[in-house]
Amino acid sequence: MAGVAHGNADEIADRLALAARAGGAAILAACKAGVQTILKPDGSPVTSADIASQAAILDELARLFPGVQVVAEETPVPSEPPGAFILVDPLDGTRDFVAGREEYCVNVAFVADGQPVAGAIFAPAPGDLWLGGDTARHVAPDGSVRSMAVRRAPADGLVGLLSRSHGDVRSDAFLSGLPIRERRRSGSAIKFARIAEGSADVYVRFGRTLEWDTAAGLKLVEAAGGTMTTLAGARPDFGRADRAFVNEDFVVFGDPEAAAALLASGVSALPASG
């Protein structure tokens, strides 16, 4: 989209939030109607709520960002790298959703030059909204807004986050190499929000994730003062059609000053993949 600039990232995030809320409303409506679940070829579940959410989001994005390409989970990914585009996960945490837990969300992010410019994460069940742009904000269910900021690494140890539904030995081993005082398992991109709000310190995810799982969360964490890196210490890039929009393994830290040393410590304890 012509004219997209980092200076208006909060405005872009607000517009993305409208699409995320539309998806959330479609999910809640699907719940009332009765959700149907099927398995995709890779064995992961997709529900009628995923499909309804994506349709609502795409309709809203067509109105809010006319002409901008959208890459969404439940549609085929493009074979060529897009320019400026929008990433959509219409229902992140489908396994938690199917299990009746509230830790699922809608992720929408605007990407330009390979990096997220703005993002919105909406949790329909509790009604919480998190926005990342020039600033990081939390919009409570009652409409109140507060700024978000990460915390510095606590002297008495870190709170580490792991995926509830996608746990793996390598992620556990990585945390074992860090000064962790508490491990928490949680679902969906809400883990990024926990880092951004300063209630947790590190989130590690090894194994297959897609760009729509992480782009909005990355922007939220960075806007709050945190960082997300690959195991090589690089900032993740997006729009990688050459790898079918699959992410590299990543670690999210609340405290950037401590991240380099902690990453090196964790990698030293990490078993080889495969």
Residue, then its C-alpha position, 0 to 999 in steps of 0.5 A: m500500500a502506497g504511503v505506508a510508513h513507520g510514523n503511522a504504525d499505530e494508526i495501521a494497528d488500529r485498522l488491523a484491530l477492526a479486522a481482528r475484532a470482525g474475525g473474533a465476532a465470527i468465531l463467537a457466532a460460530c460457537k453459538a451455531g455449533v462448531q464443526t472440526i476436520l483435520k487438514p492434510d498435515g493432521s492439524p485441526v481446522t474448524s468452521a470457526d476458523i473458516a468463518s473468521q477468515a472470511a470476515i477478516l478478508d471482507e474487512l481488510a478489503r475495505l480497510f486496505p483496498g488492493v493490499q495482498v493478504v496471506a492467510e492461513e486457510t488459503p494457499v500461500p503465494s509462490e512468489p515473495p509479496g511486497a507490502f502485504i497482510l498476514v492473517d491467522p484467523l484462529d490461532g490456538t485451534r487445539d486450545f479452542v477445540a479443547g474449550r480453553e480461552e487461550y486462542c486469538v486472532n492475529v493480523a499483521f501488516v508487513a512491508d520490506g520483510q518486517p511487520v510494521a503493525g500488528a493486532i492480536f485479539a482474544p475473543a473469549p475474554g475480549d482483550l486486544w493487544l496492539g503493536g505499532d509505534t507503541a504497544r497497547h492493551v485494550a481491555p474488554d471495557g474499552s480502557v487502554r494502557s501502554m505496555a512495556v517489557r520488564r528487565a530480567p529479574a535478579d531472582g530468575l526468569v519466567g519462561l513460556l512454552s507452548r501447551s499444545h506443541g511442547d518439544v524436548r529441544s524447547d525444554a532443554f533450551l530453557s534448562g540452560l537459562p536462569i529460569r525460576e518458573r515455567r508456564r505453558s500457554g496457548s497461541a500468540i497470547k504468549f507474546a502479550r505476556i512478554a510485552e506486558g512484563s509478566a513473563d521474560v522469555y518464550v521459546r518455540f522450536g518446531r514448525t510455526l508459520e509467519w502468521d503465527t508470529a508477525a503480530g506478536l513480534k511487532l507487539v513485543e518490539a513496540a513494548g521494548g523486547t526482542m525476538t531472534t532466531l538461534a543465530g541472533a538475527r531478527p526474523d524476516f517475513g514474506r519468505a515464499d521460498r520456504a512456504f512462509v515457515n518460520e525459523d526456530f525463535v526465542v522472544f526476550g523481554d530484556p534485550e540487554a540480557a538476550a545475547a548472553l542468555l541466548a548463548s547460554g541456552v544454545s550451549a545446552l540445546p540438543a541437535s535437531g532431528 
